């Protein structure tokens, strides 16, 4: 966290400048946290104030056990929407309610409530990885311990979004690979070794292959349609 404008790096990015964070216990024994961004906003700097950056990831990290690592992280990504294209002003008068007609630029963000059953929390408890997030890709990186390896395989849920490689450094000097089987089995000896290893772990019972769908051979066309429409999970077998 930086304090106002003395840090040279954050001085160039004021919408990401976290100037103050406050936390206190309320009378009903819950914790209230307030954080503010964009420092030194004065009336003379108008007429537009207090916009969040659409390209910023805002985080509040909470360490519950004193080890210097976040146990809970709240994240916010804002989207700004101009509700009145006829003006460049942030507001055209006092804003007294969220739905005020004078609020010309509104900020929206997806809500995420921490859930100990969420895969990010479960994985982080095993890897002692970094803070959690609701994004699938970034959240997967956050499950990793420092120097961990992120392996992306398959595109069933879409491609990985474009990202700055610096993100891997920021998340703990991570490694990332996108393998495909053909490169690992290009040589005959590599193919045989991989097949042998696979059948050994299957025979040992350490890996159990579950058949989720069975189709009579006459229903092969339906099996293909189910696969194409992503109605299947796991292995599917055609029976003669």
N, C-alpha and C positions, 0 to 999 in steps of 0.2 A: 504494500500500500504506500502511495506517495502522499506527501503533505503539500497540497496546493501546487505551486508552480516552480519549485526550485530544482526538480529532477529533470535533467536535459532531455532524456528520452521521452518521457510522458508529456513534456511540454509541447511536443509536436502532435500529440493525439489527445486533446482535452476531453473528448467525449468518452474516452476510456479511463480518465483520471479519477480514481477512487480517492476522494479527499478525506472522508471520515466514515467510520462504521461504529455504530452504537448497539449495545445489547443490554437488556435488563430483564429481571423477573417481574412479571405482572402479579397483581393480587390473586388472580386465579391460578397461580403457580405454573404459568407458561412463560416461555421466553419470547420476547419481542426483539427483533433485529431490524435496524434501519441503517441503510448505507446511502451515501450520496455521491454523485459524480458531477463533472464539469464545474471546476472551481471558479471563484472570483467573478461570478455573474453579478453585475451591477446594473442599476436602472439605465445608466448612460450607454450601456452596451446594446440596447434594444434596437429594433423592436422584436427580435426573435430570440427566445431563451430556451434552455432546458430541453434540448432534444437528445434522446439516446441515439447511439450509433447503430445503424442497421447492420453494419459489418463487424460489430463487437460481440464477444461472448462475455457477459457479466457473471461473476461468480461470488458467492459468499461461502467460504470454507470454514467448517467448524471442527475443531480438534477436541474430542471428549476425553482423551486419555493422556495428553501431554507429551506425545511422541513426535510432535511437529508434523504430523500427517493428518489430512482431513478424514474424519470419520463420516461426515455428512457434508454434501455440497449442494447448494441451491444454484441453479443456473437459469439465466434469462437471455433470450435472443429476441430483440425487439424488431418489429416491422412498422415503419411509419407509413401512414396513409393520409393523403391530402383529401380532406372531405369537401373542400371548396376550391376548385381549380381557378376561380376568378380572383384569387388573392395569393400573395406570397407570404402573408403574415401567419405567424403561429396561432394567434388568436385576435379577434376583432373586438375584444372587450373582456371584462372579468369573467373567469370560468368558475362557476359555483357548483357544477355537477359534472359527472362523467359524460353525460349525454348533452352537455351544453351546446347550443347552436353557435356559440362564439368560439368554440374550440375547432380551429380549421385544420389542424394536423393532429391526428390521433395515433397513439402508440399501442400496439397489440403484442402479446407474447403468449406462447403456449405454457400452460401451467403444468407443473410436475411436483407431485407430493411424494416425498421419500417413502419407500416401502421396503421393509427388510426382506421381503420375498422377491424383490426385483432382481433380475439376473446380475445386475451390476454390483449390488451389495453382496450377493452370495459369492460371486467370483472374486471380489475385492477382499473378502474375508479369507479366502484361500491363498491369494497371491500377495496380499499386502500391497496392492497396487494403489494407483492415485485416486483422485476424487471422481465422483460418479457424475453421469450425465444421462439425459433422456434420449440423446441421439444414438442411433444404432451403431454407426461407424465410429464416431468419437467415443461413445460409451464402451465399445469393444476395446479400443486403445486404453481407456481408463481402467479396464479390468486387469491390465498387465502390470507386473512388477517392473521396476527399472531394469533396462537392458533386455526386456522381454521381446518375444517374436510374435508379430501379428501375421497370420496366414489367412489369406482370402482365397476361397475355393468355391467356384460356382457363382452364377449370376441369377439365381431364382428370384431374388428379391430386388434385382436391379444392380447396376454397377456402383462401384465406390465413387462418391462425389470427388470432384477435383479438390485438392488440398495442397497447402504449402508444405514441402518436406520439413521445414522448420518445426512443424507440429510434432513430428516424431522426437525431436530433441526436447521440446518443451514437456512432452509427456513422460520423459524418463530415458532419453537416448534409446528409443525403441528401434527394432528392425521390422521390416515389412517385406513380404514376398507374395507373389501371385503365381503359384506353380500350376503346371499342367502335367498329367501323367506321362504323356508321350516323351517328354524330355528326360524323365527319370527311368524310362524303360526302353530308350532308343537302342541300347546294346542288348544282344540276346542274353548275355550273362546277367545283366541288371534285371531284365524281365523275369528270368528264372529265380533269381535271388529274392525279388519282391514277392513273387507268387509263393515261394516256399515259406517266407516269413508270414505271409497272410494265412496260409492254410495251417501253419503251426499254431498260431494264436487262436484260430477258430477251433482246432482240435483240442487245444488245452482248456477251452471253455472261458478263457479270459475275454474273448470277444464273442458275443452272441448275435447272430444275424436273425432279426425278427422279420417275418413275412407279414406285411400289413394288408396286402390285397392278393387274392387269388382269382384268376379268370380262366374259364374254359377256353380252349384254343379257338373255338368258334366265335368267342367274344373279343377276339384280338383287336378288332376295330374300335370297340368300346374302350378297351384298355388304353389305346393310343389317345382317344379323345379325353379320357380322364387325366392322363399324363399331361397333355397339352393344356388343359384347363386348370391344372394344379389342384385337382381334387384328390390326389393320392399323397400319401406320406410313407416314407421308408421304402422297403423293397416290394416290388410287384412281380408276380410269377404267373406265367401262362401254363396251364395244365393240359396235357394231351387228352 
